[in-house]
């Protein structure tokens, strides 16, 4: 059975799976606070791999690419719940509570582990809405989101410089970013946003940097990586094509043969 996600109220998302499930690439546009109710989440990002174990609370920062594999536990299904902390909500909270930043948030981590009794009890208080034994009013839902923000700031006051930094993202080094993230199967528009550019600006800068359009470069780069993994690391195409951003195996085989004049088995 495929993984299922359900929006329980405006900012609360519940995800479950009964079998191991490989997720697709996701662009995380907003910060979110998450709790692994059962099973494990293996999250792959440009800093490597993070394993989120059962009964763990995590704060995931915005504007990043993540690919996940969801593992149910031996005794029960995979369950993960998250509270989205979008810009509008955080701006409203900052205005109401007169919160301002006083420094740049220097930590470059993508995922922060902030488990304690307060967080665990907070997420357990949400389980009646997951189990559908209770419904939640809009006022209570708003209070639960504010409570999540309060708990984050209580756990680490310096997180205010992460949550309440509303400045526009600066342009990233395009060459460095693309070489780290080319395996993610995202739209060109998503890549543009992640590098702090408009779509037209991204295409213009990309052409200057790589001397070819983004789609062509991505295909070439992925095929080069596939060639290396198959020839020198003895990887099977079935094991790598999704991880390299190809949507289906037949397209991968066709593209590989078109570029190298050989099938994957012939090399």
Steps between C-alpha positions, in 0.01 A plus 500: 500500500635843408576760762212733578504858620204681649456864602328484838477875532658793321857447625496137626588220257486130587683240290472122531621191312454128554795396283843643425441800276747704299388859488555739215718806509343777700574870506449609860386866471417555869646404836314217671500321833455124469457195721573138408209316663609158376745353251795693356555768239827494304547849357755566226618858440811676374671458837455124494250273672301555820311222678198612700419227750178423683396749772736765362411866452672692219507858378552508124616825344342655193628530142663164454470181299423172674435146381359253751461128555230408751546182704215355711606339827475123547183532702313792351470736205715802419360820648639854486325825586618853430402858573577745218647834607444714193622857454158663555445315828848584628468866399169526684648335811803731491277808476269386780788413733745773392765246403798623301820336387830614648749299296540278194419135567838343432426128526477343152330177608189398309328303778519570874413244766320670787333216691392557859197426717328826399520421128396136545197596712409769249483255211320240707232764561439502124430125471121535563480700176696229318274228639196713406367474856490880514462788259692823543368855478688763302582690820645191667694411186655848503592458867666162432720656230597783737577242768738326259686828444519563875647155562764550230609832650497352849727214391748736335449880508748537213245337269328839481777602258403205281121520518462877477753579230268624226765635265497383142743217429828613353621361171694182565805389309328339201780261404546370855128465562419314178794261535372409847131472409474381139363160606177655628215468251358851527363755259729774370278749682570325832875505435472872426326571831753294693787703357331835575420585138204569278443240229636727228798599716575135576497402132721796410754431775493129425586553135792724598629248754450168321470611134182297446134510610413356843299201376776386266767540768295307757450210263870491407612520862267224614607270218869561579435407861307190391788391275747536786283309748428214260852461360712571808270426794317201349159655565187369332288744296191393692666611823615846389273646232253655745777633723650674198182688415358279222126447521486152346738221406416484129582870458829446682598206273408697187694810609804296600516315167446826310793668676756218518399280207500202736249340732569497872584128484750554216721737700 
